[in-house]
Amino acid sequence: MSPLRGTSRQYWVAIRAMLVLTLLLGVLYPLVITVVGQVAAPAQANGSLVRIDGKVVGSSLIGQGFTDADGRAQPEWFQSRPSAAGDGWDAAASSGSNLGPNSDDLVAAVGDRQSAIEKTDGAALADIPADAVTASGSGLDPHISPAYARLQVERVAQARDLPVAEVSGLVESMIQGRDLGYLGEPTVNVLQLNIALAEMDSGNQ
């Protein structure tokens, strides 16, 4: 066998292997996984989208802002933790601020957020939890701590003319425990809390 013929045979074997593996791993495997996901867990497979009256209002996995057109927090809604993803909660630009604890910009931003919360929620500086003034590493965290949710109860109740006890009870009912009972910390999903809040408000009218 000539060296040229042996080389061409190796090329042909390599090409066939590439085509077979492309078909198996690039087409069939993703197709099977997609079908299994749609059958076994369609909500999760489609991004855990949250719908109201058939309209998508967000995802339970991605945080979002509850602000007006000028970016100001709307007092009638529970607020998410700050975000450094793009212009805020941009799923296409997930990131943190990459600012360290010695950064003057970070210190200034935290100070501004603390001042805003002291003004809007009447909170003492010592009572403001860290997640209220710092962004998560992804900038897309959909949860806040129960402490931050509780901090916002009086403002939200006043803005909606609802009894503080009812809004407080709603927050307590929306607290999600630790994963598997011991992983992480208790959290509150802000989108789900605000949806439940809107339903409560409409039910009281």
Steps between C-alpha positions, in 0.01 A plus 500: 500500500635839406548763772257730316225238499552428870478869583178547300346201679581659838339822388185315393480315833539829686230667291258213555569504875438874508170465312378218723595681821345823371175317431500323836625779728396807303153392383359186660622557857372862525171390342452220753586728793261766369215250472570359847508852645172599334329186627649473850537869596355732235491811721866471597605403147337816364670735744262485798289774341230663711174587326200706602190463282717331238752786486861440601594740780842357582689195615521365852873451435589853388465814706346816363453858603175651623570856401336778301611629160771710663641207695358607836378227733120478510389511866203270446724207407757299689839578355764254380863521605717733288636373170817574304394291199490738206257780582362278776367145500604450137507124439719556193766674708514299821784623719594656828652844539851351546563773757693398810429608858766770476343657192390861552230451235356202685508677835324799345236282332428311822475828688251639247288184523504511879390863498218423259372213715526708817282762328242275331466230764587695813763241587791553733836441339572202727176332390574506127614151386794461265294369209300824497805704398730256317457323168532126460782346298269435205293817531194281436422361845117476522503471879547728795546414865195483728655789693496725192145397414383575856676837485276601207167392649388834649585698187314259271201481733479879521536546123216252437289600800511144632523384861861454604413170664362359173807599299726369773312171504536476124877542525524229765297263284734556203824417680674204340704284735852371451550255212473144628447651842860608558655653186515876466277747679124567501398727212203681348440501125418864422299440182283236663454722808389795288258284302345377825493860624310616192250218545453593866450865409243425230317267738466780758350746253 
